[in-house]
Amino acid sequence: MQPIASPDHRFRRLRGTAPLRDLVQETRLSVKDLIWPVFVRDGVAAREPVASMPGVARLSVDLVVEAAREAEGLGIPAICLFPYTDPALKTLDCAEAWNPGNLTNRAIRAIKAAVPGIAVMTDVALDPYNALGQDGLVVEGEVLNDETVEALVKMAMAQADAGADILGPSDMMDGRIGAMRAALEAAGHKQVAILSYAAKYASAFYGPFRDAVGASGVLKGDKKTYQMNPGNSDEALRLVERDLREGADMVMVKPGMPYLDICRRVKDAFGAPTFAYQVSGEYAMIAGAAERGWIKGEEAMMESLLAFKRAGCDGVLTYFAPAAARVLRGA
């Protein structure tokens, strides 16, 4: 065999040893890039596994506080709360969403009292409180936009009053970011940040999440009239531009791994803090396959998270956050 013609282009030179690989690695993942989504349920000392999400459980408020302590100890900067609402409290008007004493708001107060150093993010959408499982108010089969925005503003204000650091509007209603920002400013909540789910797709990857918050069994219809068409890319940029203009501090692409191209386009176009949500279906595929021995779970987990960073994301919402943090701290 003839020797290689251009030995000056031996790319393998820099792959030969771990120190060389470390020196030239272009993208790195840090514990500080992680936000941990946690499901909250009623009760005391209650831990209820989510069958479709191996290793994930709904936690009562006292155990959510312990999870926040764990996150802080691992160096994770933020925890995000999602409630499993008692079906008896789910109504057509979704009034439990802005109840100061609802699960999310109780959990915010408990975390801020016990673990003030961690940032608390919330979900702003009506589906956990909606008798029909939709993210907005429904009249005669139509999800109403403007009336939903009014309800979402009340919900956001209740969360800000409870002490939330970051609001995460995930509803995809038009105009909700501007309305929330105006209300927050008027009420003196000038330091509350908005991480907008700006490009949220109507995806098949949300199923286990809907199980976790109790929305699967009640959802009537689909969410395609307000969540994005998976075939659209340019639209995502228009949505991000609008939300930034209306007052969003950070933006999100959801789901994550099937939409890494969108993450890259958003970061390149705007340079704003850009996040992705490694959603429940993505998590379940990796965790479920690892549980069966089909893939190396830890390696797949870390590779998937590194991919978000390579695609331009500043951070990732992931159910793997504590496991990934332990790997990173161990490394």
Summary of the structure (lengths in Angstrom):
residues: 331
radius of gyration: 20.7
end to end distance: 40.8
largest distance: 76.3
contacts: 1129
relative contact order: 0.14
helix: 47%
strand: 18%
